[in-house]
Structure formats: structure tokens, C-alpha cells
Amino acid sequence: MQTIMQKESILITGGAGYLGSVITGYLLEKGYYVTCLDNLSYDKRSLLHYASNPNFEFIYGDARNKEILERILSRFDVIIPLAAIVGMPACDIRPLDAISINYEAIKLLNELRRTDQKIIYPTTNSGYGAKTGEMFCTEETPLEPISLYGKTKSDAESLLLNSGKDTITLRLATIFGISPRMRTDLLVNDFVLKALRDGYLILYEAHFKRNYIHIKDVARAFEHCIENFESMKNQTYNLGLEDANISKFELAQKIKGYVPKFEIITMEIGEDPDKRNYIVSNQKIMKTGFKPAYSLDDGIKELIKGYSILLKNDPNKNV
């Protein structure tokens, strides 16, 4: 008789956030035991629909709280540290929190975990900085973060990979898609919202390029790392769509294909404060057997449906 392997127990810090609330649901569907640690600073409802699942647990608290971590950490096989101040603007507004949550909390977590506890850490390909937008960035490309956000995430990644404890880090492309804790500031999500709500978009430095990945594919990638940890450990992997290294103007044009009345205005004078301009190779993770399941077009269509709900009866609502 074949023995059924018991699924691992996973701790997600920041589990109520944009990414965490999707990863939580996906891993629960796959049979994992998932505990979310979150201080609910953004949303108290994003995890409610998991409350009936016996494999789900919620712990209220801050990822920087040493007492809480010492009390609970030993119970888990896998740790996914998502708690963070995310993005350049938020980090610039709250620089001390950015350093303490994005870096110092990761340092504490790493010090407290056992050597046999796995960490799968999401960092960002923002660390590649202001490249030419022509050369593919690989995992060997030197990191040159141009924001506090990029620096804190890159520093935390370096700390984990050089700590002597097993780690996988994922350098995430710009994420898009619907989440129970919705974010509209991410580029694809933002452009689709502007197309539907405002009908126009003003673009500065429209030629700047980025890479993109659907939020559900990020969740799938975390499962892939859990399932293949031994063969993937102690390395970093870019995670994005190979066919979505495109400029901001090309992204806006793609959205216009679904929202024909969308007006795109490019400005020759003026600057985007976010100077990132890079394209990324995702071949390394593809060679491990991971393949994205959702395209940029899938995400745009999904966002149009989602915003048709969120904007209902109030076209000027800030969602």
C-alpha cells in the first residue's frame, strides 16, 4: 500500500497582503498547512474566506516581534517571509519601517530559524536598477538598486544566501492580477484602472521596460520551490514572463486593444521618478521545470472584470 506523504507546515509573514492572501489560498488548495502572521495594517478581510479551512491558522502580530517568532517558529517546515514595505514610494515615506521590516526582520527570522527550516524569500528584480533596457539581466547580473526598496530587498537576499542556512530566493517581476487585498499601484493594475476609470494615461519615459508576472503564477512558483527545494536550494531565480519584457508604451497599447477608447498621451518633457529600465531572462527557473500558466493578456482581461465590480456605481472611486 502506497504511503501518502503529509504536506508541510508553512508560515507566511504578511499573509494578509496582496501577494500573501493569494499564496495562502493556493497552498491551502494544494493541501498544505498554512499559518499567516500579520498585523493587519492594510486589510482585515482578505483572509476571512479561509477561516473554515481546518488547515488554516491566523496569528495576529508583527514580523519584527522576537517574542512571537520565538514562540511559534519551531512548528513550521517552510517559512515564506512576505511582510514588507513594498515599492519605492512607500519606502520613501516610511524609510525606518522599510529598513526594520524589509531587512532587519529577515535578519531576525534567519537567526531564529533552525538549520533544517526552509526559507523561500521573495525579493524583486528592481535590484537590477536603471539598465539600458536592451541587455537581458540574468541572476549573475550585478545588482544596482536605485531605491531604498530595492536596496533593502537586495541586502536581505544577500544575507539569506550567505547565511549558511538553506534558502531559495525569487526575484519577482512586476506582479499583476486580482487579489482579495487589491493593489492598484502596480503598473499593469494601475494602467488598466486608468483605462477604465479615467479613459486616458499620461506616460513619461514611455520607452522604459519592465518584466511582468501574474500573481497566480507567483503562488505556483512558491509551490514549485517547496516541491523541488533540494535541487533548487541556495540559489536565486528570476520569475517573470519571457514574452513580457515590454515598455510602458507597449503595455498601454496592449490594454488599449481591450479598451479601445483608452487615450495614451506620451510626454517628451518630464520624468518618471521610478527610473527602472531593464529586461530579464527567466530561463533559469524554466529549466527547473516551472512554466507560467497565465499571460499578460489573461491578466488584463481578469482586471477588466474585477474593476467592473470594484468601480460599480462610482466611476471616480479610488479602489
C-alpha positions in Angstrom: 0.0 0.0 0.0 1.4 3.4 -1.0 2.1 5.8 1.8 0.5 9.3 1.4 3.1 12.0 2.2 1.9 14.5 4.7 2.1 18.1 3.3 4.4 20.5 5.0 3.5 23.2 7.5 4.1 26.7 6.2 4.4 30.1 7.9 3.7 33.2 5.8 4.6 36.5 7.4 2.5 39.3 5.8 0.0 36.7 4.7 -2.9 39.1 4.6 -1.3 41.3 1.9 -1.7 41.5 -1.9 0.5 38.5 -2.6 0.1 36.6 0.7 -3.7 36.3 0.5 -3.4 34.6 -2.9 -0.5 32.4 -1.9 -2.3 31.3 1.2 -5.4 30.2 -0.7 -3.4 28.4 -3.4 -1.3 26.4 -0.9 -4.4 25.5 1.2 -6.0 24.2 -2.0 -2.9 22.0 -2.5 -3.3 20.5 1.0 -0.6 22.4 2.9 -1.0 23.6 6.4 -0.7 27.4 6.3 -0.3 29.9 9.2 -0.4 33.6 8.4 1.3 36.1 10.8 0.1 39.6 10.0 -0.5 42.9 11.9 -3.5 43.6 9.6 -2.3 47.1 8.9 -3.8 47.1 5.4 -6.8 44.8 5.4 -8.8 42.8 8.0 -10.9 40.9 5.4 -8.5 39.4 2.9 -8.2 36.1 4.8 -11.7 35.7 6.0 -12.8 33.2 3.4 -10.1 30.7 4.6 -11.4 30.6 8.2 -13.4 27.5 7.5 -10.4 25.6 6.3 -9.0 23.3 9.1 -5.5 23.6 7.7 -5.5 27.4 8.1 -4.4 29.4 11.1 -4.1 33.1 11.7 -1.7 34.7 14.2 -2.1 38.5 14.9 1.3 40.1 15.3 4.3 41.9 13.8 7.0 40.1 11.9 9.6 42.1 13.8 8.3 40.8 17.2 11.1 38.4 18.5 8.9 37.1 21.3 6.2 35.9 18.9 8.7 34.4 16.5 10.5 32.5 19.3 7.1 31.1 20.4 5.8 29.9 17.1 8.7 29.4 14.7 9.7 25.8 15.6 6.3 24.5 14.3 7.0 25.1 10.7 8.8 23.3 7.9 8.8 26.2 5.4 8.9 30.0 6.0 7.8 32.5 3.4 8.6 36.0 4.6 6.3 38.3 2.7 5.9 41.0 5.3 7.4 44.2 3.8 7.1 47.8 3.0 6.6 47.3 -0.8 7.6 49.7 -3.6 9.7 52.8 -3.9 7.1 55.4 -2.8 6.0 53.6 0.3 9.6 53.0 1.4 10.5 56.7 0.8 7.6 57.7 3.0 8.5 55.2 5.8 12.2 54.7 5.5 12.8 53.4 9.1 10.0 50.9 8.7 11.4 49.9 5.3 14.7 49.1 6.9 13.3 47.4 10.0 10.7 45.2 8.2 12.4 44.6 4.8 15.9 43.8 6.2 16.1 43.6 10.0 13.1 41.4 10.4 14.6 39.0 7.8 17.9 39.0 9.7 16.0 38.2 12.9 14.0 35.4 11.3 17.1 33.9 9.9 18.9 33.9 13.2 15.9 32.2 15.0 15.2 29.5 12.4 16.6 26.0 12.7 19.1 24.9 10.0 16.5 22.4 8.7 13.8 25.0 8.2 13.4 26.1 4.6 13.1 29.8 3.6 11.7 30.8 0.3 12.2 34.5 0.0 10.6 36.8 -2.5 12.8 39.7 -3.5 12.4 41.9 -6.6 14.1 42.3 -9.9 14.0 46.1 -9.0 17.5 45.4 -7.8 18.7 45.4 -11.4 18.1 49.2 -11.4 18.4 51.6 -14.3 19.8 49.4 -17.0 19.7 50.2 -20.7 16.5 48.2 -21.3 18.4 46.3 -24.0 20.6 43.7 -22.2 18.9 40.7 -20.6 19.5 40.7 -16.8 20.3 37.2 -15.5 20.8 36.0 -12.0 24.5 36.8 -12.4 23.9 40.4 -13.5 25.3 42.7 -10.7 22.6 44.3 -8.6 22.5 48.1 -8.7 19.3 49.1 -6.8 18.3 52.7 -7.2 15.7 52.9 -4.4 15.5 52.1 -0.7 13.1 49.4 -1.5 15.4 47.7 -4.0 18.4 48.1 -1.6 16.6 46.6 1.5 15.3 43.6 -0.5 18.7 43.0 -2.2 20.5 43.2 1.1 18.1 40.8 2.7 18.6 38.4 -0.2 22.3 38.5 0.2 22.1 37.9 3.9 20.0 34.8 3.4 22.1 33.3 0.6 25.3 33.8 2.6 24.0 32.7 6.0 24.9 29.0 5.7 21.2 28.0 6.0 19.2 26.7 3.1 17.3 29.3 1.2 15.7 29.9 -2.2 15.2 33.5 -3.4 12.8 34.6 -6.2 13.4 37.9 -7.9 9.9 38.7 -8.8 8.9 40.7 -11.9 6.2 43.3 -11.6 3.2 41.4 -10.4 -0.3 41.9 -11.8 -3.8 40.4 -11.3 -6.7 40.3 -8.8 -6.2 39.7 -5.1 -8.5 39.8 -2.0 -6.2 42.6 -0.8 -6.1 44.5 -4.1 -3.2 46.8 -5.0 -3.8 49.3 -7.8 -0.4 50.9 -7.8 1.4 48.1 -9.6 2.0 49.0 -13.2 -0.4 46.7 -15.1 -3.1 47.0 -12.4 -2.7 50.8 -12.5 -2.8 51.2 -16.3 -6.0 49.0 -16.6 -7.6 51.0 -13.8 -6.8 54.3 -15.5 -8.1 53.0 -18.9 -11.4 52.1 -17.3 -11.9 54.9 -14.8 -10.2 57.9 -16.4 -10.1 56.9 -20.1 -6.6 58.3 -20.5 -3.0 57.8 -19.3 -0.1 60.3 -19.3 3.3 58.5 -19.9 6.7 59.8 -19.0 9.7 58.0 -20.3 7.4 55.6 -22.1 10.2 53.5 -23.5 11.3 52.3 -20.1 10.9 48.5 -20.0 9.9 46.0 -17.3 9.1 42.3 -16.9 5.8 41.1 -15.6 4.3 38.0 -13.9 0.7 37.0 -12.9 0.0 36.8 -9.1 -1.3 33.2 -9.5 2.0 32.2 -11.2 3.9 33.6 -8.3 1.8 31.3 -6.0 2.5 28.4 -8.3 6.3 29.2 -8.2 6.3 29.0 -4.4 4.8 25.6 -4.5 7.3 24.6 -7.2 10.1 25.7 -4.9 8.7 23.8 -2.0 8.3 20.6 -4.0 11.8 20.9 -5.6 13.6 22.5 -2.7 16.6 20.2 -2.5 17.5 20.6 -6.2 16.9 24.4 -6.2 18.2 25.5 -2.8 20.8 28.1 -2.1 20.2 29.9 -5.4 18.2 32.8 -6.7 15.8 32.7 -9.7 14.2 35.4 -11.8 10.5 34.9 -12.0 8.7 36.6 -14.9 7.1 36.0 -18.3 9.6 35.5 -21.1 7.3 37.2 -23.6 6.5 40.2 -21.3 9.7 42.2 -21.4 8.0 45.3 -22.8 8.0 49.1 -22.5 5.3 51.1 -20.6 4.0 52.3 -24.0 3.8 48.7 -25.3 1.9 47.7 -22.2 -0.5 50.6 -22.6 -1.1 49.7 -26.3 -1.9 46.1 -25.3 -4.5 47.4 -22.8 -5.9 49.7 -25.5 -6.6 46.6 -27.5 -9.2 45.6 -24.9 -10.3 49.2 -24.1 -10.4 51.0 -27.5 -11.4 54.4 -26.1 -8.3 54.4 -23.9 -6.2 57.5 -24.8 -2.4 57.2 -24.4 -0.6 60.5 -24.0 3.3 60.4 -24.1 5.1 63.4 -22.7 8.6 64.3 -24.0 9.2 66.7 -21.2 9.1 65.4 -17.7 10.4 62.5 -15.8 9.1 59.3 -14.1 10.5 59.2 -10.6 10.9 55.5 -11.0 14.0 55.1 -13.2 14.0 51.3 -13.5 14.6 50.2 -17.1 15.5 46.6 -17.7 14.6 43.3 -19.4 15.0 40.0 -17.6 15.9 36.4 -18.6 13.7 33.8 -16.7 15.4 30.8 -18.3 17.0 29.6 -15.1 13.7 28.8 -13.3 12.2 27.4 -16.5 15.0 24.9 -16.7 13.9 23.5 -13.3 10.5 22.6 -14.8 8.5 25.7 -13.9 6.3 27.2 -16.6 3.9 30.2 -16.2 0.3 29.4 -16.8 -1.1 33.0 -17.2 -0.3 35.5 -19.9 -0.3 39.3 -19.7 -3.5 39.2 -21.8 -5.1 36.9 -19.3 -4.3 39.4 -16.5 -5.7 42.4 -18.4 -9.0 40.6 -19.1 -9.2 39.5 -15.5 -8.5 43.0 -14.3 -11.2 44.5 -16.5 -13.7 42.1 -15.0 -12.5 42.8 -11.5 -12.6 46.6 -11.8 -16.1 46.3 -13.3 -17.1 45.2 -9.8 -14.9 47.5 -7.8 -15.9 50.6 -9.8 -19.7 49.8 -9.9 -21.9 52.8 -9.2 -18.9 55.1 -8.5 -16.6 55.6 -11.6 -14.4 58.0 -9.6 -13.8 55.7 -6.7 -10.3 55.1 -5.6 -10.1 51.3 -5.4 
